Amino acid sequence: MVNIINHNNGVDNDIFYNKDYKRDNIFLCISNVRPVKGLEILIDSFEIFLRKKKNYKLFIIGKIYHDNYFEKLINKIKSLNI
């Protein structure tokens, strides 16, 4: 499973500093969602990883700058069925 979450300002301290928050089997990428970041490579790599390790999740959190790039990433996620 891959989620892209639009987040404009900073980091939610309630999540990132809560030591009791369960973080098992999660990969987290905090980055602006823009072509220069190469997030499609991350998504491709995560799909390869999932072939051997099931039940992991990837969260991409950051400000979405280009709607067409965001749509490209969503389409890639759907086409990879992750």
DRENMARTI-317011 format. One record per atom (N, C-alpha, C): residue number from 1; residue in one letter; x, y, z. Coordinates in steps of 0.1 Angstrom, whole numbers, plus 5000, padded with zeros to 4 digits. Example, Ala and Ser with C-alpha at 12.3 -4.5 7.8 and 13.67 -1.06 7.14 Angstrom:
BEGIN
+-----+------+------+------+------+
| seq | type |   px |   py |   pz |
+-----+------+------+------+------+
|   1 |    A | 5132 | 4943 | 5078 |
|   1 |    A | 5123 | 4955 | 5078 |
|   1 |    A | 5132 | 4967 | 5078 |
|   2 |    S | 5128 | 4978 | 5071 |
|   2 |    S | 5137 | 4989 | 5071 |
|   2 |    S | 5129 | 5000 | 5079 |
+-----+------+------+------+------+
This chain:
BEGIN
+-----+------+------+------+------+
| seq | type |   px |   py |   pz |
+-----+------+------+------+------+
|   1 |    M | 5008 | 4988 | 5000 |
|   1 |    M | 5000 | 5000 | 5000 |
|   1 |    M | 5009 | 5012 | 5000 |
|   2 |    V | 5005 | 5022 | 4992 |
|   2 |    V | 5012 | 5035 | 4991 |
|   2 |    V | 5002 | 5046 | 4993 |
|   3 |    N | 5005 | 5055 | 5001 |
|   3 |    N | 4997 | 5067 | 5003 |
|   3 |    N | 5006 | 5080 | 5001 |
|   4 |    I | 5000 | 5089 | 4994 |
|   4 |    I | 5006 | 5102 | 4992 |
|   4 |    I | 4997 | 5112 | 4999 |
|   5 |    I | 5003 | 5119 | 5009 |
|   5 |    I | 4995 | 5128 | 5018 |
|   5 |    I | 5000 | 5142 | 5016 |
|   6 |    N | 4991 | 5151 | 5011 |
|   6 |    N | 4995 | 5165 | 5009 |
|   6 |    N | 4996 | 5172 | 5023 |
|   7 |    H | 5008 | 5177 | 5026 |
|   7 |    H | 5010 | 5183 | 5039 |
|   7 |    H | 5019 | 5196 | 5036 |
|   8 |    N | 5013 | 5207 | 5039 |
|   8 |    N | 5019 | 5220 | 5035 |
|   8 |    N | 5030 | 5225 | 5045 |
|   9 |    N | 5027 | 5224 | 5058 |
|   9 |    N | 5036 | 5231 | 5067 |
|   9 |    N | 5041 | 5222 | 5078 |
|  10 |    G | 5054 | 5219 | 5078 |
|  10 |    G | 5060 | 5213 | 5089 |
|  10 |    G | 5056 | 5198 | 5092 |
|  11 |    V | 5059 | 5194 | 5104 |
|  11 |    V | 5058 | 5180 | 5108 |
|  11 |    V | 5048 | 5180 | 5120 |
|  12 |    D | 5039 | 5170 | 5121 |
|  12 |    D | 5030 | 5168 | 5132 |
|  12 |    D | 5037 | 5162 | 5143 |
|  13 |    N | 5040 | 5170 | 5153 |
|  13 |    N | 5048 | 5165 | 5165 |
|  13 |    N | 5041 | 5154 | 5173 |
|  14 |    D | 5027 | 5154 | 5172 |
|  14 |    D | 5020 | 5144 | 5179 |
|  14 |    D | 5023 | 5130 | 5174 |
|  15 |    I | 5026 | 5129 | 5161 |
|  15 |    I | 5029 | 5116 | 5154 |
|  15 |    I | 5044 | 5113 | 5155 |
|  16 |    F | 5052 | 5123 | 5152 |
|  16 |    F | 5066 | 5120 | 5151 |
|  16 |    F | 5074 | 5119 | 5164 |
|  17 |    Y | 5068 | 5125 | 5175 |
|  17 |    Y | 5075 | 5124 | 5187 |
|  17 |    Y | 5067 | 5116 | 5198 |
|  18 |    N | 5057 | 5109 | 5193 |
|  18 |    N | 5050 | 5100 | 5202 |
|  18 |    N | 5056 | 5087 | 5202 |
|  19 |    K | 5064 | 5083 | 5213 |
|  19 |    K | 5071 | 5071 | 5213 |
|  19 |    K | 5062 | 5059 | 5214 |
|  20 |    D | 5049 | 5060 | 5218 |
|  20 |    D | 5040 | 5049 | 5219 |
|  20 |    D | 5033 | 5046 | 5205 |
|  21 |    Y | 5035 | 5055 | 5195 |
|  21 |    Y | 5029 | 5053 | 5182 |
|  21 |    Y | 5035 | 5041 | 5175 |
|  22 |    K | 5026 | 5031 | 5171 |
|  22 |    K | 5031 | 5019 | 5164 |
|  22 |    K | 5036 | 5023 | 5150 |
|  23 |    R | 5048 | 5019 | 5147 |
|  23 |    R | 5054 | 5022 | 5134 |
|  23 |    R | 5059 | 5009 | 5127 |
|  24 |    D | 5054 | 4998 | 5130 |
|  24 |    D | 5058 | 4985 | 5124 |
|  24 |    D | 5055 | 4985 | 5109 |
|  25 |    N | 5065 | 4980 | 5101 |
|  25 |    N | 5063 | 4978 | 5087 |
|  25 |    N | 5059 | 4990 | 5079 |
|  26 |    I | 5065 | 5002 | 5082 |
|  26 |    I | 5062 | 5014 | 5075 |
|  26 |    I | 5075 | 5021 | 5070 |
|  27 |    F | 5074 | 5025 | 5058 |
|  27 |    F | 5085 | 5033 | 5052 |
|  27 |    F | 5079 | 5047 | 5051 |
|  28 |    L | 5086 | 5057 | 5055 |
|  28 |    L | 5081 | 5071 | 5055 |
|  28 |    L | 5091 | 5080 | 5047 |
|  29 |    C | 5085 | 5087 | 5037 |
|  29 |    C | 5093 | 5097 | 5029 |
|  29 |    C | 5086 | 5110 | 5031 |
|  30 |    I | 5094 | 5120 | 5036 |
|  30 |    I | 5089 | 5133 | 5038 |
|  30 |    I | 5096 | 5142 | 5028 |
|  31 |    S | 5089 | 5146 | 5018 |
|  31 |    S | 5095 | 5153 | 5006 |
|  31 |    S | 5085 | 5161 | 4999 |
|  32 |    N | 5089 | 5172 | 4993 |
|  32 |    N | 5080 | 5179 | 4984 |
|  32 |    N | 5077 | 5169 | 4972 |
|  33 |    V | 5064 | 5170 | 4968 |
|  33 |    V | 5060 | 5161 | 4957 |
|  33 |    V | 5061 | 5169 | 4944 |
|  34 |    R | 5073 | 5167 | 4938 |
|  34 |    R | 5077 | 5174 | 4926 |
|  34 |    R | 5086 | 5166 | 4918 |
|  35 |    P | 5087 | 5168 | 4904 |
|  35 |    P | 5094 | 5159 | 4896 |
|  35 |    P | 5109 | 5157 | 4900 |
|  36 |    V | 5115 | 5168 | 4904 |
|  36 |    V | 5130 | 5168 | 4907 |
|  36 |    V | 5133 | 5158 | 4918 |
|  37 |    K | 5123 | 5154 | 4926 |
|  37 |    K | 5126 | 5145 | 4938 |
|  37 |    K | 5126 | 5131 | 4933 |
|  38 |    G | 5121 | 5127 | 4921 |
|  38 |    G | 5123 | 5113 | 4916 |
|  38 |    G | 5115 | 5103 | 4924 |
|  39 |    L | 5103 | 5107 | 4929 |
|  39 |    L | 5095 | 5098 | 4937 |
|  39 |    L | 5090 | 5085 | 4930 |
|  40 |    E | 5090 | 5086 | 4916 |
|  40 |    E | 5086 | 5074 | 4909 |
|  40 |    E | 5097 | 5063 | 4910 |
|  41 |    I | 5109 | 5067 | 4912 |
|  41 |    I | 5120 | 5057 | 4915 |
|  41 |    I | 5117 | 5050 | 4929 |
|  42 |    L | 5113 | 5058 | 4938 |
|  42 |    L | 5110 | 5053 | 4952 |
|  42 |    L | 5098 | 5043 | 4951 |
|  43 |    I | 5088 | 5047 | 4943 |
|  43 |    I | 5076 | 5038 | 4941 |
|  43 |    I | 5080 | 5025 | 4934 |
|  44 |    D | 5088 | 5026 | 4924 |
|  44 |    D | 5093 | 5014 | 4917 |
|  44 |    D | 5101 | 5005 | 4926 |
|  45 |    S | 5110 | 5011 | 4934 |
|  45 |    S | 5118 | 5003 | 4943 |
|  45 |    S | 5110 | 4997 | 4954 |
|  46 |    F | 5100 | 5004 | 4959 |
|  46 |    F | 5091 | 4998 | 4969 |
|  46 |    F | 5083 | 4986 | 4964 |
|  47 |    E | 5079 | 4987 | 4951 |
|  47 |    E | 5072 | 4976 | 4945 |
|  47 |    E | 5081 | 4963 | 4944 |
|  48 |    I | 5094 | 4965 | 4941 |
|  48 |    I | 5103 | 4954 | 4941 |
|  48 |    I | 5105 | 4949 | 4955 |
|  49 |    F | 5106 | 4957 | 4964 |
|  49 |    F | 5108 | 4953 | 4978 |
|  49 |    F | 5096 | 4945 | 4983 |
|  50 |    L | 5084 | 4949 | 4979 |
|  50 |    L | 5071 | 4942 | 4983 |
|  50 |    L | 5071 | 4928 | 4977 |
|  51 |    R | 5078 | 4925 | 4967 |
|  51 |    R | 5078 | 4911 | 4961 |
|  51 |    R | 5084 | 4901 | 4971 |
|  52 |    K | 5093 | 4905 | 4980 |
|  52 |    K | 5099 | 4897 | 4990 |
|  52 |    K | 5093 | 4899 | 5004 |
|  53 |    K | 5089 | 4911 | 5007 |
|  53 |    K | 5084 | 4914 | 5020 |
|  53 |    K | 5070 | 4920 | 5019 |
|  54 |    K | 5061 | 4912 | 5023 |
|  54 |    K | 5047 | 4916 | 5022 |
|  54 |    K | 5043 | 4924 | 5035 |
|  55 |    N | 5031 | 4931 | 5034 |
|  55 |    N | 5026 | 4938 | 5046 |
|  55 |    N | 5034 | 4950 | 5050 |
|  56 |    Y | 5040 | 4957 | 5041 |
|  56 |    Y | 5047 | 4969 | 5044 |
|  56 |    Y | 5039 | 4980 | 5037 |
|  57 |    K | 5040 | 4992 | 5043 |
|  57 |    K | 5033 | 5004 | 5037 |
|  57 |    K | 5043 | 5015 | 5035 |
|  58 |    L | 5041 | 5023 | 5024 |
|  58 |    L | 5049 | 5035 | 5021 |
|  58 |    L | 5040 | 5047 | 5022 |
|  59 |    F | 5045 | 5057 | 5030 |
|  59 |    F | 5038 | 5069 | 5031 |
|  59 |    F | 5047 | 5080 | 5025 |
|  60 |    I | 5042 | 5088 | 5016 |
|  60 |    I | 5049 | 5099 | 5011 |
|  60 |    I | 5042 | 5111 | 5015 |
|  61 |    I | 5048 | 5120 | 5023 |
|  61 |    I | 5042 | 5131 | 5029 |
|  61 |    I | 5049 | 5144 | 5025 |
|  62 |    G | 5042 | 5153 | 5019 |
|  62 |    G | 5048 | 5166 | 5014 |
|  62 |    G | 5038 | 5174 | 5006 |
|  63 |    K | 5042 | 5186 | 5004 |
|  63 |    K | 5034 | 5195 | 4996 |
|  63 |    K | 5034 | 5191 | 4981 |
|  64 |    I | 5022 | 5191 | 4975 |
|  64 |    I | 5021 | 5187 | 4961 |
|  64 |    I | 5022 | 5200 | 4953 |
|  65 |    Y | 5033 | 5201 | 4945 |
|  65 |    Y | 5035 | 5213 | 4937 |
|  65 |    Y | 5029 | 5212 | 4923 |
|  66 |    H | 5029 | 5200 | 4917 |
|  66 |    H | 5024 | 5198 | 4903 |
|  66 |    H | 5013 | 5187 | 4903 |
|  67 |    D | 5001 | 5192 | 4900 |
|  67 |    D | 4990 | 5182 | 4900 |
|  67 |    D | 4992 | 5171 | 4889 |
|  68 |    N | 4998 | 5174 | 4878 |
|  68 |    N | 5001 | 5164 | 4868 |
|  68 |    N | 5011 | 5154 | 4872 |
|  69 |    Y | 5021 | 5158 | 4880 |
|  69 |    Y | 5031 | 5149 | 4885 |
|  69 |    Y | 5024 | 5140 | 4896 |
|  70 |    F | 5016 | 5146 | 4904 |
|  70 |    F | 5009 | 5138 | 4914 |
|  70 |    F | 5000 | 5128 | 4908 |
|  71 |    E | 4993 | 5131 | 4897 |
|  71 |    E | 4985 | 5122 | 4890 |
|  71 |    E | 4993 | 5111 | 4884 |
|  72 |    K | 5005 | 5114 | 4879 |
|  72 |    K | 5014 | 5104 | 4873 |
|  72 |    K | 5018 | 5094 | 4884 |
|  73 |    L | 5021 | 5099 | 4896 |
|  73 |    L | 5025 | 5090 | 4907 |
|  73 |    L | 5013 | 5081 | 4911 |
|  74 |    I | 5001 | 5087 | 4911 |
|  74 |    I | 4989 | 5079 | 4915 |
|  74 |    I | 4987 | 5068 | 4904 |
|  75 |    N | 4988 | 5072 | 4892 |
|  75 |    N | 4986 | 5062 | 4881 |
|  75 |    N | 4997 | 5051 | 4882 |
|  76 |    K | 5009 | 5054 | 4885 |
|  76 |    K | 5020 | 5044 | 4887 |
|  76 |    K | 5016 | 5035 | 4898 |
|  77 |    I | 5012 | 5040 | 4909 |
|  77 |    I | 5008 | 5032 | 4921 |
|  77 |    I | 4997 | 5022 | 4917 |
|  78 |    K | 4987 | 5027 | 4910 |
|  78 |    K | 4976 | 5019 | 4906 |
|  78 |    K | 4980 | 5008 | 4896 |
|  79 |    S | 4989 | 5012 | 4887 |
|  79 |    S | 4993 | 5002 | 4876 |
|  79 |    S | 5002 | 4991 | 4883 |
|  80 |    L | 5009 | 4994 | 4893 |
|  80 |    L | 5017 | 4984 | 4900 |
|  80 |    L | 5009 | 4976 | 4910 |
|  81 |    N | 4997 | 4981 | 4913 |
|  81 |    N | 4988 | 4974 | 4922 |
|  81 |    N | 4994 | 4974 | 4936 |
|  82 |    I | 4999 | 4985 | 4940 |
|  82 |    I | 5005 | 4986 | 4954 |
|  82 |    I | 4998 | 4996 | 4962 |
+-----+------+------+------+------+
